[in-house]
Structures are given as C-alpha cells and as structure tokens.
Amino acid sequence: MHERNAGHYNDPSLCLKPDLGSRDQQCGAYRGRADTAQTIAIVGYVAGGALGVASALLFMIEPTTPVAKRSAIRVEAGPGSLQVDWSRSF
C-alpha cells in the first residue's frame, strides 16, 4: 500500500502537470495514504515484537508456588440410583 501510493506520488506524469499547482496540491492524497500505511506498518511491527517478547517471558518464567492438583471422586448410592462425580482442579 505504501509503495503503490508513494509510486503514484513520485510519478511525474501524474503529479507534475503544468499549471495545476505543486506536487502536493495535485497528488497530496497519495502522500497521505503512503504515510498512513507506513505508520500502521511500524505500529504493527512494534506490537508484534512486544507480544513476542511478552510471550517468551511468560514461557520462561516458572511459577514461584507450585500449583496443587486435586482430584476428587464422590459416589452416592440410593434406592434405585447410583451417582458418580469426578472432578479435578489444575
């Protein structure tokens, strides 16, 4: 997107027609679009890098307290019925 709009802005056959004003007056919209696309790309690269670093840190850091794993089985029986519940927490 940036390269295409920058190419249009820099094309003399499109943006340097005589008696129509400066390059910015004739093709300022192309320059604005190119600048916006470049800004979005930079923000995307920075955000991707920050998320990558955060992800790596989260994978490398071990919890300071061990997580207790609990498992419980409960059986209830009554006349004509049997109920078994199993639960586990991580």
mmCIF file as gemmi writes it, N, C-alpha and C atoms, coordinates in Angstrom:
data_model
loop_
_atom_site.group_PDB
_atom_site.id
_atom_site.type_symbol
_atom_site.label_atom_id
_atom_site.label_alt_id
_atom_site.label_comp_id
_atom_site.label_asym_id
_atom_site.label_entity_id
_atom_site.label_seq_id
_atom_site.pdbx_PDB_ins_code
_atom_site.Cartn_x
_atom_site.Cartn_y
_atom_site.Cartn_z
_atom_site.occupancy
_atom_site.B_iso_or_equiv
_atom_site.pdbx_formal_charge
_atom_site.auth_seq_id
_atom_site.auth_asym_id
_atom_site.pdbx_PDB_model_num
ATOM 1 N N . MET Axp A 1 ? 0.835 -1.182 0 1 0 ? 1 A 1
ATOM 2 C CA . MET Axp A 1 ? 0 0 0 1 0 ? 1 A 1
ATOM 3 C C . MET Axp A 1 ? 0.883 1.25 0 1 0 ? 1 A 1
ATOM 4 N N . HIS Axp A 2 ? 1.889 1.236 0.899 1 0 ? 2 A 1
ATOM 5 C CA . HIS Axp A 2 ? 2.795 2.382 0.974 1 0 ? 2 A 1
ATOM 6 C C . HIS Axp A 2 ? 3.531 2.576 -0.354 1 0 ? 2 A 1
ATOM 7 N N . GLU Axp A 3 ? 4.092 1.488 -0.88 1 0 ? 3 A 1
ATOM 8 C CA . GLU Axp A 3 ? 4.892 1.596 -2.1 1 0 ? 3 A 1
ATOM 9 C C . GLU Axp A 3 ? 4.052 2.027 -3.306 1 0 ? 3 A 1
ATOM 10 N N . ARG Axp A 4 ? 2.846 1.517 -3.393 1 0 ? 4 A 1
ATOM 11 C CA . ARG Axp A 4 ? 1.995 1.88 -4.529 1 0 ? 4 A 1
ATOM 12 C C . ARG Axp A 4 ? 1.637 3.36 -4.483 1 0 ? 4 A 1
ATOM 13 N N . ASN Axp A 5 ? 1.214 3.845 -3.318 1 0 ? 5 A 1
ATOM 14 C CA . ASN Axp A 5 ? 0.848 5.262 -3.216 1 0 ? 5 A 1
ATOM 15 C C . ASN Axp A 5 ? 2.063 6.174 -3.336 1 0 ? 5 A 1
ATOM 16 N N . ALA Axp A 6 ? 3.206 5.757 -2.794 1 0 ? 6 A 1
ATOM 17 C CA . ALA Axp A 6 ? 4.423 6.55 -2.948 1 0 ? 6 A 1
ATOM 18 C C . ALA Axp A 6 ? 4.842 6.583 -4.415 1 0 ? 6 A 1
ATOM 19 N N . GLY Axp A 7 ? 4.661 5.474 -5.117 1 0 ? 7 A 1
ATOM 20 C CA . GLY Axp A 7 ? 4.966 5.445 -6.549 1 0 ? 7 A 1
ATOM 21 C C . GLY Axp A 7 ? 4.092 6.398 -7.339 1 0 ? 7 A 1
ATOM 22 N N . HIS Axp A 8 ? 2.807 6.457 -7.018 1 0 ? 8 A 1
ATOM 23 C CA . HIS Axp A 8 ? 1.911 7.41 -7.689 1 0 ? 8 A 1
ATOM 24 C C . HIS Axp A 8 ? 2.326 8.844 -7.387 1 0 ? 8 A 1
ATOM 25 N N . TYR Axp A 9 ? 2.666 9.111 -6.13 1 0 ? 9 A 1
ATOM 26 C CA . TYR Axp A 9 ? 3.056 10.469 -5.735 1 0 ? 9 A 1
ATOM 27 C C . TYR Axp A 9 ? 4.335 10.898 -6.445 1 0 ? 9 A 1
ATOM 28 N N . ASN Axp A 10 ? 5.261 9.968 -6.642 1 0 ? 10 A 1
ATOM 29 C CA . ASN Axp A 10 ? 6.536 10.299 -7.272 1 0 ? 10 A 1
ATOM 30 C C . ASN Axp A 10 ? 6.509 10.237 -8.796 1 0 ? 10 A 1
ATOM 31 N N . ASP Axp A 11 ? 5.411 9.829 -9.383 1 0 ? 11 A 1
ATOM 32 C CA . ASP Axp A 11 ? 5.301 9.731 -10.848 1 0 ? 11 A 1
ATOM 33 C C . ASP Axp A 11 ? 5.099 11.122 -11.455 1 0 ? 11 A 1
ATOM 34 N N . PRO Axp A 12 ? 6.063 11.609 -12.235 1 0 ? 12 A 1
ATOM 35 C CA . PRO Axp A 12 ? 5.929 12.967 -12.786 1 0 ? 12 A 1
ATOM 36 C C . PRO Axp A 12 ? 4.786 13.106 -13.796 1 0 ? 12 A 1
ATOM 37 N N . SER Axp A 13 ? 4.404 12.016 -14.464 1 0 ? 13 A 1
ATOM 38 C CA . SER Axp A 13 ? 3.312 12.13 -15.432 1 0 ? 13 A 1
ATOM 39 C C . SER Axp A 13 ? 1.965 12.317 -14.746 1 0 ? 13 A 1
ATOM 40 N N . LEU Axp A 14 ? 1.855 11.891 -13.477 1 0 ? 14 A 1
ATOM 41 C CA . LEU Axp A 14 ? 0.607 12.055 -12.737 1 0 ? 14 A 1
ATOM 42 C C . LEU Axp A 14 ? 0.578 13.337 -11.91 1 0 ? 14 A 1
ATOM 43 N N . CYS Axp A 15 ? 1.711 13.676 -11.317 1 0 ? 15 A 1
ATOM 44 C CA . CYS Axp A 15 ? 1.697 14.713 -10.288 1 0 ? 15 A 1
ATOM 45 C C . CYS Axp A 15 ? 2.49 15.969 -10.627 1 0 ? 15 A 1
ATOM 46 N N . LEU Axp A 16 ? 3 16.093 -11.822 1 0 ? 16 A 1
ATOM 47 C CA . LEU Axp A 16 ? 3.71 17.316 -12.21 1 0 ? 16 A 1
ATOM 48 C C . LEU Axp A 16 ? 3.166 17.878 -13.513 1 0 ? 16 A 1
ATOM 49 N N . LYS Axp A 17 ? 1.858 17.958 -13.588 1 0 ? 17 A 1
ATOM 50 C CA . LYS Axp A 17 ? 1.238 18.546 -14.777 1 0 ? 17 A 1
ATOM 51 C C . LYS Axp A 17 ? 1.359 20.061 -14.685 1 0 ? 17 A 1
ATOM 52 N N . PRO Axp A 18 ? 1.694 20.701 -15.776 1 0 ? 18 A 1
ATOM 53 C CA . PRO Axp A 18 ? 1.895 22.152 -15.746 1 0 ? 18 A 1
ATOM 54 C C . PRO Axp A 18 ? 0.613 22.916 -15.405 1 0 ? 18 A 1
ATOM 55 N N . ASP Axp A 19 ? 0.79 24.009 -14.707 1 0 ? 19 A 1
ATOM 56 C CA . ASP Axp A 19 ? -0.28 24.958 -14.362 1 0 ? 19 A 1
ATOM 57 C C . ASP Axp A 19 ? -1.381 24.366 -13.48 1 0 ? 19 A 1
ATOM 58 N N . LEU Axp A 20 ? -1.12 23.279 -12.781 1 0 ? 20 A 1
ATOM 59 C CA . LEU Axp A 20 ? -2.12 22.711 -11.882 1 0 ? 20 A 1
ATOM 60 C C . LEU Axp A 20 ? -1.688 22.791 -10.423 1 0 ? 20 A 1
ATOM 61 N N . GLY Axp A 21 ? -0.548 23.402 -10.16 1 0 ? 21 A 1
ATOM 62 C CA . GLY Axp A 21 ? -0.091 23.544 -8.792 1 0 ? 21 A 1
ATOM 63 C C . GLY Axp A 21 ? 1.077 22.625 -8.488 1 0 ? 21 A 1
ATOM 64 N N . SER Axp A 22 ? 1.431 22.602 -7.257 1 0 ? 22 A 1
ATOM 65 C CA . SER Axp A 22 ? 2.577 21.796 -6.827 1 0 ? 22 A 1
ATOM 66 C C . SER Axp A 22 ? 2.217 20.305 -6.781 1 0 ? 22 A 1
ATOM 67 N N . ARG Axp A 23 ? 3.232 19.508 -6.556 1 0 ? 23 A 1
ATOM 68 C CA . ARG Axp A 23 ? 3.025 18.059 -6.441 1 0 ? 23 A 1
ATOM 69 C C . ARG Axp A 23 ? 2.066 17.74 -5.296 1 0 ? 23 A 1
ATOM 70 N N . ASP Axp A 24 ? 2.211 18.435 -4.172 1 0 ? 24 A 1
ATOM 71 C CA . ASP Axp A 24 ? 1.313 18.194 -3.036 1 0 ? 24 A 1
ATOM 72 C C . ASP Axp A 24 ? -0.117 18.609 -3.351 1 0 ? 24 A 1
ATOM 73 N N . GLN Axp A 25 ? -0.295 19.659 -4.119 1 0 ? 25 A 1
ATOM 74 C CA . GLN Axp A 25 ? -1.653 20.082 -4.475 1 0 ? 25 A 1
ATOM 75 C C . GLN Axp A 25 ? -2.301 19.093 -5.437 1 0 ? 25 A 1
ATOM 76 N N . GLN Axp A 26 ? -1.506 18.527 -6.31 1 0 ? 26 A 1
ATOM 77 C CA . GLN Axp A 26 ? -2.052 17.608 -7.3 1 0 ? 26 A 1
ATOM 78 C C . GLN Axp A 26 ? -2.243 16.184 -6.738 1 0 ? 26 A 1
ATOM 79 N N . CYS Axp A 27 ? -1.296 15.742 -5.945 1 0 ? 27 A 1
ATOM 80 C CA . CYS Axp A 27 ? -1.302 14.339 -5.501 1 0 ? 27 A 1
ATOM 81 C C . CYS Axp A 27 ? -1.061 14.195 -4.006 1 0 ? 27 A 1
ATOM 82 N N . GLY Axp A 28 ? -1.479 15.151 -3.228 1 0 ? 28 A 1
ATOM 83 C CA . GLY Axp A 28 ? -1.289 15.089 -1.783 1 0 ? 28 A 1
ATOM 84 C C . GLY Axp A 28 ? -1.986 13.906 -1.137 1 0 ? 28 A 1
ATOM 85 N N . ALA Axp A 29 ? -3.1 13.466 -1.734 1 0 ? 29 A 1
ATOM 86 C CA . ALA Axp A 29 ? -3.827 12.319 -1.177 1 0 ? 29 A 1
ATOM 87 C C . ALA Axp A 29 ? -2.973 11.054 -1.222 1 0 ? 29 A 1
ATOM 88 N N . TYR Axp A 30 ? -2.194 10.881 -2.298 1 0 ? 30 A 1
ATOM 89 C CA . TYR Axp A 30 ? -1.313 9.714 -2.382 1 0 ? 30 A 1
ATOM 90 C C . TYR Axp A 30 ? -0.26 9.75 -1.28 1 0 ? 30 A 1
ATOM 91 N N . ARG Axp A 31 ? 0.285 10.918 -1.026 1 0 ? 31 A 1
ATOM 92 C CA . ARG Axp A 31 ? 1.294 11.043 0.029 1 0 ? 31 A 1
ATOM 93 C C . ARG Axp A 31 ? 0.679 10.737 1.398 1 0 ? 31 A 1
ATOM 94 N N . GLY Axp A 32 ? -0.518 11.241 1.645 1 0 ? 32 A 1
ATOM 95 C CA . GLY Axp A 32 ? -1.195 10.974 2.915 1 0 ? 32 A 1
ATOM 96 C C . GLY Axp A 32 ? -1.462 9.494 3.124 1 0 ? 32 A 1
ATOM 97 N N . ARG Axp A 33 ? -1.9 8.81 2.067 1 0 ? 33 A 1
ATOM 98 C CA . ARG Axp A 33 ? -2.157 7.371 2.163 1 0 ? 33 A 1
ATOM 99 C C . ARG Axp A 33 ? -0.862 6.599 2.401 1 0 ? 33 A 1
ATOM 100 N N . ALA Axp A 34 ? 0.213 7.003 1.729 1 0 ? 34 A 1
ATOM 101 C CA . ALA Axp A 34 ? 1.505 6.334 1.913 1 0 ? 34 A 1
ATOM 102 C C . ALA Axp A 34 ? 2.01 6.516 3.341 1 0 ? 34 A 1
ATOM 103 N N . ASP Axp A 35 ? 1.885 7.728 3.868 1 0 ? 35 A 1
ATOM 104 C CA . ASP Axp A 35 ? 2.318 7.98 5.251 1 0 ? 35 A 1
ATOM 105 C C . ASP Axp A 35 ? 1.49 7.182 6.249 1 0 ? 35 A 1
ATOM 106 N N . THR Axp A 36 ? 0.186 7.097 6.027 1 0 ? 36 A 1
ATOM 107 C CA . THR Axp A 36 ? -0.685 6.331 6.919 1 0 ? 36 A 1
ATOM 108 C C . THR Axp A 36 ? -0.341 4.846 6.885 1 0 ? 36 A 1
ATOM 109 N N . ALA Axp A 37 ? -0.111 4.312 5.683 1 0 ? 37 A 1
ATOM 110 C CA . ALA Axp A 37 ? 0.249 2.892 5.566 1 0 ? 37 A 1
ATOM 111 C C . ALA Axp A 37 ? 1.578 2.606 6.26 1 0 ? 37 A 1
ATOM 112 N N . GLN Axp A 38 ? 2.533 3.518 6.14 1 0 ? 38 A 1
ATOM 113 C CA . GLN Axp A 38 ? 3.826 3.329 6.794 1 0 ? 38 A 1
ATOM 114 C C . GLN Axp A 38 ? 3.674 3.358 8.31 1 0 ? 38 A 1
ATOM 115 N N . THR Axp A 39 ? 2.862 4.267 8.825 1 0 ? 39 A 1
ATOM 116 C CA . THR Axp A 39 ? 2.635 4.347 10.275 1 0 ? 39 A 1
ATOM 117 C C . THR Axp A 39 ? 1.98 3.073 10.799 1 0 ? 39 A 1
ATOM 118 N N . ILE Axp A 40 ? 0.986 2.575 10.09 1 0 ? 40 A 1
ATOM 119 C CA . ILE Axp A 40 ? 0.309 1.339 10.502 1 0 ? 40 A 1
ATOM 120 C C . ILE Axp A 40 ? 1.283 0.163 10.488 1 0 ? 40 A 1
ATOM 121 N N . ALA Axp A 41 ? 2.16 0.109 9.488 1 0 ? 41 A 1
ATOM 122 C CA . ALA Axp A 41 ? 3.141 -0.973 9.417 1 0 ? 41 A 1
ATOM 123 C C . ALA Axp A 41 ? 4.111 -0.907 10.599 1 0 ? 41 A 1
ATOM 124 N N . ILE Axp A 42 ? 4.577 0.281 10.938 1 0 ? 42 A 1
ATOM 125 C CA . ILE Axp A 42 ? 5.516 0.434 12.045 1 0 ? 42 A 1
ATOM 126 C C . ILE Axp A 42 ? 4.859 0.033 13.362 1 0 ? 42 A 1
ATOM 127 N N . VAL Axp A 43 ? 3.634 0.48 13.576 1 0 ? 43 A 1
ATOM 128 C CA . VAL Axp A 43 ? 2.907 0.119 14.8 1 0 ? 43 A 1
ATOM 129 C C . VAL Axp A 43 ? 2.701 -1.396 14.864 1 0 ? 43 A 1
ATOM 130 N N . GLY Axp A 44 ? 2.394 -2.015 13.747 1 0 ? 44 A 1
ATOM 131 C CA . GLY Axp A 44 ? 2.213 -3.464 13.71 1 0 ? 44 A 1
ATOM 132 C C . GLY Axp A 44 ? 3.493 -4.214 14.043 1 0 ? 44 A 1
ATOM 133 N N . TYR Axp A 45 ? 4.616 -3.76 13.493 1 0 ? 45 A 1
ATOM 134 C CA . TYR Axp A 45 ? 5.899 -4.41 13.794 1 0 ? 45 A 1
ATOM 135 C C . TYR Axp A 45 ? 6.259 -4.264 15.267 1 0 ? 45 A 1
ATOM 136 N N . VAL Axp A 46 ? 6.061 -3.086 15.82 1 0 ? 46 A 1
ATOM 137 C CA . VAL Axp A 46 ? 6.384 -2.862 17.231 1 0 ? 46 A 1
ATOM 138 C C . VAL Axp A 46 ? 5.481 -3.705 18.127 1 0 ? 46 A 1
ATOM 139 N N . ALA Axp A 47 ? 4.183 -3.74 17.829 1 0 ? 47 A 1
ATOM 140 C CA . ALA Axp A 47 ? 3.248 -4.527 18.63 1 0 ? 47 A 1
ATOM 141 C C . ALA Axp A 47 ? 3.573 -6.021 18.528 1 0 ? 47 A 1
ATOM 142 N N . GLY Axp A 48 ? 3.911 -6.487 17.336 1 0 ? 48 A 1
ATOM 143 C CA . GLY Axp A 48 ? 4.274 -7.89 17.167 1 0 ? 48 A 1
ATOM 144 C C . GLY Axp A 48 ? 5.524 -8.248 17.956 1 0 ? 48 A 1
ATOM 145 N N . GLY Axp A 49 ? 6.509 -7.38 17.932 1 0 ? 49 A 1
ATOM 146 C CA . GLY Axp A 49 ? 7.722 -7.62 18.701 1 0 ? 49 A 1
ATOM 147 C C . GLY Axp A 49 ? 7.461 -7.638 20.196 1 0 ? 49 A 1
ATOM 148 N N . ALA Axp A 50 ? 6.651 -6.683 20.66 1 0 ? 50 A 1
ATOM 149 C CA . ALA Axp A 50 ? 6.332 -6.624 22.089 1 0 ? 50 A 1
ATOM 150 C C . ALA Axp A 50 ? 5.565 -7.866 22.524 1 0 ? 50 A 1
ATOM 151 N N . LEU Axp A 51 ? 4.633 -8.315 21.713 1 0 ? 51 A 1
ATOM 152 C CA . LEU Axp A 51 ? 3.889 -9.526 22.059 1 0 ? 51 A 1
ATOM 153 C C . LEU Axp A 51 ? 4.791 -10.757 22.025 1 0 ? 51 A 1
ATOM 154 N N . GLY Axp A 52 ? 5.736 -10.794 21.102 1 0 ? 52 A 1
ATOM 155 C CA . GLY Axp A 52 ? 6.678 -11.905 21.047 1 0 ? 52 A 1
ATOM 156 C C . GLY Axp A 52 ? 7.549 -11.967 22.291 1 0 ? 52 A 1
ATOM 157 N N . VAL Axp A 53 ? 8.054 -10.818 22.73 1 0 ? 53 A 1
ATOM 158 C CA . VAL Axp A 53 ? 8.879 -10.766 23.941 1 0 ? 53 A 1
ATOM 159 C C . VAL Axp A 53 ? 8.053 -11.165 25.156 1 0 ? 53 A 1
ATOM 160 N N . ALA Axp A 54 ? 6.832 -10.652 25.252 1 0 ? 54 A 1
ATOM 161 C CA . ALA Axp A 54 ? 5.968 -10.996 26.386 1 0 ? 54 A 1
ATOM 162 C C . ALA Axp A 54 ? 5.667 -12.494 26.399 1 0 ? 54 A 1
ATOM 163 N N . SER Axp A 55 ? 5.426 -13.067 25.248 1 0 ? 55 A 1
ATOM 164 C CA . SER Axp A 55 ? 5.156 -14.498 25.168 1 0 ? 55 A 1
ATOM 165 C C . SER Axp A 55 ? 6.371 -15.305 25.61 1 0 ? 55 A 1
ATOM 166 N N . ALA Axp A 56 ? 7.549 -14.927 25.151 1 0 ? 56 A 1
ATOM 167 C CA . ALA Axp A 56 ? 8.77 -15.638 25.545 1 0 ? 56 A 1
ATOM 168 C C . ALA Axp A 56 ? 8.987 -15.544 27.051 1 0 ? 56 A 1
ATOM 169 N N . LEU Axp A 57 ? 8.765 -14.376 27.615 1 0 ? 57 A 1
ATOM 170 C CA . LEU Axp A 57 ? 8.928 -14.215 29.063 1 0 ? 57 A 1
ATOM 171 C C . LEU Axp A 57 ? 7.951 -15.087 29.841 1 0 ? 57 A 1
ATOM 172 N N . LEU Axp A 58 ? 6.72 -15.133 29.382 1 0 ? 58 A 1
ATOM 173 C CA . LEU Axp A 58 ? 5.731 -15.955 30.076 1 0 ? 58 A 1
ATOM 174 C C . LEU Axp A 58 ? 6.071 -17.438 30.005 1 0 ? 58 A 1
ATOM 175 N N . PHE Axp A 59 ? 6.668 -17.878 28.909 1 0 ? 59 A 1
ATOM 176 C CA . PHE Axp A 59 ? 7.061 -19.278 28.811 1 0 ? 59 A 1
ATOM 177 C C . PHE Axp A 59 ? 8.293 -19.579 29.656 1 0 ? 59 A 1
ATOM 178 N N . MET Axp A 60 ? 9.174 -18.604 29.839 1 0 ? 60 A 1
ATOM 179 C CA . MET Axp A 60 ? 10.404 -18.836 30.595 1 0 ? 60 A 1
ATOM 180 C C . MET Axp A 60 ? 10.221 -18.724 32.104 1 0 ? 60 A 1
ATOM 181 N N . ILE Axp A 61 ? 9.268 -17.927 32.544 1 0 ? 61 A 1
ATOM 182 C CA . ILE Axp A 61 ? 9.072 -17.712 33.974 1 0 ? 61 A 1
ATOM 183 C C . ILE Axp A 61 ? 8.312 -18.894 34.568 1 0 ? 61 A 1
ATOM 184 N N . GLU Axp A 62 ? 8.862 -19.459 35.62 1 0 ? 62 A 1
ATOM 185 C CA . GLU Axp A 62 ? 8.189 -20.55 36.31 1 0 ? 62 A 1
ATOM 186 C C . GLU Axp A 62 ? 7.408 -19.971 37.488 1 0 ? 62 A 1
ATOM 187 N N . PRO Axp A 63 ? 6.284 -20.555 37.828 1 0 ? 63 A 1
ATOM 188 C CA . PRO Axp A 63 ? 5.547 -20.06 38.99 1 0 ? 63 A 1
ATOM 189 C C . PRO Axp A 63 ? 6.363 -20.266 40.27 1 0 ? 63 A 1
ATOM 190 N N . THR Axp A 64 ? 6.265 -19.306 41.179 1 0 ? 64 A 1
ATOM 191 C CA . THR Axp A 64 ? 7.032 -19.4 42.426 1 0 ? 64 A 1
ATOM 192 C C . THR Axp A 64 ? 6.432 -20.391 43.403 1 0 ? 64 A 1
ATOM 193 N N . THR Axp A 65 ? 5.135 -20.573 43.362 1 0 ? 65 A 1
ATOM 194 C CA . THR Axp A 65 ? 4.492 -21.546 44.246 1 0 ? 65 A 1
ATOM 195 C C . THR Axp A 65 ? 3.921 -22.669 43.389 1 0 ? 65 A 1
ATOM 196 N N . PRO Axp A 66 ? 4.147 -23.904 43.777 1 0 ? 66 A 1
ATOM 197 C CA . PRO Axp A 66 ? 3.609 -24.995 42.979 1 0 ? 66 A 1
ATOM 198 C C . PRO Axp A 66 ? 2.086 -25.011 43.03 1 0 ? 66 A 1
ATOM 199 N N . VAL Axp A 67 ? 1.517 -25.367 41.943 1 0 ? 67 A 1
ATOM 200 C CA . VAL Axp A 67 ? 0.064 -25.435 41.86 1 0 ? 67 A 1
ATOM 201 C C . VAL Axp A 67 ? -0.377 -26.823 42.318 1 0 ? 67 A 1
ATOM 202 N N . ALA Axp A 68 ? -1.226 -26.855 43.299 1 0 ? 68 A 1
ATOM 203 C CA . ALA Axp A 68 ? -1.706 -28.135 43.829 1 0 ? 68 A 1
ATOM 204 C C . ALA Axp A 68 ? -2.744 -28.706 42.879 1 0 ? 68 A 1
ATOM 205 N N . LYS Axp A 69 ? -2.561 -29.956 42.559 1 0 ? 69 A 1
ATOM 206 C CA . LYS Axp A 69 ? -3.533 -30.641 41.723 1 0 ? 69 A 1
ATOM 207 C C . LYS Axp A 69 ? -4.4 -31.497 42.634 1 0 ? 69 A 1
ATOM 208 N N . ARG Axp A 70 ? -5.679 -31.314 42.503 1 0 ? 70 A 1
ATOM 209 C CA . ARG Axp A 70 ? -6.593 -32.07 43.339 1 0 ? 70 A 1
ATOM 210 C C . ARG Axp A 70 ? -7.531 -32.862 42.457 1 0 ? 70 A 1
ATOM 211 N N . SER Axp A 71 ? -7.801 -34.054 42.91 1 0 ? 71 A 1
ATOM 212 C CA . SER Axp A 71 ? -8.747 -34.899 42.227 1 0 ? 71 A 1
ATOM 213 C C . SER Axp A 71 ? -9.703 -35.447 43.273 1 0 ? 71 A 1
ATOM 214 N N . ALA Axp A 72 ? -10.974 -35.426 42.956 1 0 ? 72 A 1
ATOM 215 C CA . ALA Axp A 72 ? -11.959 -35.915 43.918 1 0 ? 72 A 1
ATOM 216 C C . ALA Axp A 72 ? -12.984 -36.78 43.192 1 0 ? 72 A 1
ATOM 217 N N . ILE Axp A 73 ? -13.267 -37.897 43.812 1 0 ? 73 A 1
ATOM 218 C CA . ILE Axp A 73 ? -14.313 -38.786 43.302 1 0 ? 73 A 1
ATOM 219 C C . ILE Axp A 73 ? -15.344 -38.942 44.406 1 0 ? 73 A 1
ATOM 220 N N . ARG Axp A 74 ? -16.58 -38.717 44.041 1 0 ? 74 A 1
ATOM 221 C CA . ARG Axp A 74 ? -17.667 -38.839 45.013 1 0 ? 74 A 1
ATOM 222 C C . ARG Axp A 74 ? -18.699 -39.828 44.475 1 0 ? 74 A 1
ATOM 223 N N . VAL Axp A 75 ? -19.058 -40.767 45.296 1 0 ? 75 A 1
ATOM 224 C CA . VAL Axp A 75 ? -20.037 -41.775 44.906 1 0 ? 75 A 1
ATOM 225 C C . VAL Axp A 75 ? -21.217 -41.675 45.852 1 0 ? 75 A 1
ATOM 226 N N . GLU Axp A 76 ? -22.39 -41.598 45.296 1 0 ? 76 A 1
ATOM 227 C CA . GLU Axp A 76 ? -23.621 -41.591 46.102 1 0 ? 76 A 1
ATOM 228 C C . GLU Axp A 76 ? -24.532 -42.7 45.583 1 0 ? 76 A 1
ATOM 229 N N . ALA Axp A 77 ? -25.007 -43.453 46.484 1 0 ? 77 A 1
ATOM 230 C CA . ALA Axp A 77 ? -25.904 -44.542 46.109 1 0 ? 77 A 1
ATOM 231 C C . ALA Axp A 77 ? -27.178 -44.433 46.931 1 0 ? 77 A 1
ATOM 232 N N . GLY Axp A 78 ? -28.255 -44.712 46.304 1 0 ? 78 A 1
ATOM 233 C CA . GLY Axp A 78 ? -29.543 -44.687 46.974 1 0 ? 78 A 1
ATOM 234 C C . GLY Axp A 78 ? -30.432 -45.764 46.388 1 0 ? 78 A 1
ATOM 235 N N . PRO Axp A 79 ? -31.63 -45.89 46.896 1 0 ? 79 A 1
ATOM 236 C CA . PRO Axp A 79 ? -32.519 -46.918 46.345 1 0 ? 79 A 1
ATOM 237 C C . PRO Axp A 79 ? -32.856 -46.617 44.881 1 0 ? 79 A 1
ATOM 238 N N . GLY Axp A 80 ? -32.406 -47.469 44.003 1 0 ? 80 A 1
ATOM 239 C CA . GLY Axp A 80 ? -32.698 -47.328 42.581 1 0 ? 80 A 1
ATOM 240 C C . GLY Axp A 80 ? -31.827 -46.324 41.857 1 0 ? 80 A 1
ATOM 241 N N . SER Axp A 81 ? -30.788 -45.8 42.457 1 0 ? 81 A 1
ATOM 242 C CA . SER Axp A 81 ? -29.947 -44.825 41.751 1 0 ? 81 A 1
ATOM 243 C C . SER Axp A 81 ? -28.495 -44.949 42.2 1 0 ? 81 A 1
ATOM 244 N N . LEU Axp A 82 ? -27.591 -44.563 41.304 1 0 ? 82 A 1
ATOM 245 C CA . LEU Axp A 82 ? -26.169 -44.535 41.594 1 0 ? 82 A 1
ATOM 246 C C . LEU Axp A 82 ? -25.6 -43.295 40.9 1 0 ? 82 A 1
ATOM 247 N N . GLN Axp A 83 ? -24.879 -42.503 41.638 1 0 ? 83 A 1
ATOM 248 C CA . GLN Axp A 83 ? -24.321 -41.277 41.076 1 0 ? 83 A 1
ATOM 249 C C . GLN Axp A 83 ? -22.824 -41.243 41.365 1 0 ? 83 A 1
ATOM 250 N N . VAL Axp A 84 ? -22.023 -41.024 40.319 1 0 ? 84 A 1
ATOM 251 C CA . VAL Axp A 84 ? -20.57 -40.924 40.454 1 0 ? 84 A 1
ATOM 252 C C . VAL Axp A 84 ? -20.152 -39.58 39.881 1 0 ? 84 A 1
ATOM 253 N N . ASP Axp A 85 ? -19.468 -38.782 40.7 1 0 ? 85 A 1
ATOM 254 C CA . ASP Axp A 85 ? -18.942 -37.481 40.256 1 0 ? 85 A 1
ATOM 255 C C . ASP Axp A 85 ? -17.425 -37.523 40.362 1 0 ? 85 A 1
ATOM 256 N N . TRP Axp A 86 ? -16.757 -37.021 39.336 1 0 ? 86 A 1
ATOM 257 C CA . TRP Axp A 86 ? -15.294 -36.912 39.362 1 0 ? 86 A 1
ATOM 258 C C . TRP Axp A 86 ? -14.927 -35.487 38.98 1 0 ? 86 A 1
ATOM 259 N N . SER Axp A 87 ? -14.103 -34.871 39.769 1 0 ? 87 A 1
ATOM 260 C CA . SER Axp A 87 ? -13.655 -33.509 39.455 1 0 ? 87 A 1
ATOM 261 C C . SER Axp A 87 ? -12.144 -33.412 39.682 1 0 ? 87 A 1
ATOM 262 N N . ARG Axp A 88 ? -11.515 -32.534 38.91 1 0 ? 88 A 1
ATOM 263 C CA . ARG Axp A 88 ? -10.082 -32.322 39.018 1 0 ? 88 A 1
ATOM 264 C C . ARG Axp A 88 ? -9.81 -30.849 38.822 1 0 ? 88 A 1
ATOM 265 N N . SER Axp A 89 ? -8.943 -30.312 39.66 1 0 ? 89 A 1
ATOM 266 C CA . SER Axp A 89 ? -8.551 -28.906 39.508 1 0 ? 89 A 1
ATOM 267 C C . SER Axp A 89 ? -7.064 -28.847 39.215 1 0 ? 89 A 1
ATOM 268 N N . PHE Axp A 90 ? -6.69 -27.857 38.401 1 0 ? 90 A 1
ATOM 269 C CA . PHE Axp A 90 ? -5.292 -27.723 37.996 1 0 ? 90 A 1
ATOM 270 C C . PHE Axp A 90 ? -4.687 -26.51 38.64 1 0 ? 90 A 1
